[in-house]
Amino acid sequence: MRYYLNHNAKSNGDHEVHTGSCSYIDASEPHYEYLGVFDYCSLAVSTARGRHPLWRINGCYWCSETSHTS
């Protein structure tokens, strides 16, 4: 699965990781960073955290539910 990181933080400060098929993103928008292809969303979240250590990174509730924290 392809994963993307939203550079625009939500109101709670989270930058969300989404799958390429998530209905809540438009991966062609410039504020989405392509993270790569991963078997598990947790690996995509880890990659995003490594690239942006000062950001709060979270999985999307809808498409990366197992990596989403409240």
Sequence and secondary structure as in RCSB ss.txt:
>XXXX:A:sequence
MRYYLNHNAKSNGDHEVHTGSCSYIDASEPHYEYLGVFDYCSLAVSTARGRHPLWRINGCYWCSETSHTS
>XXXX:A:secstr
 EEEEESS  TTSEEEEEETT TT  TTSTTEEEEEE SSHHHHHHHHHHH TTSEEEE TTTSGGG   
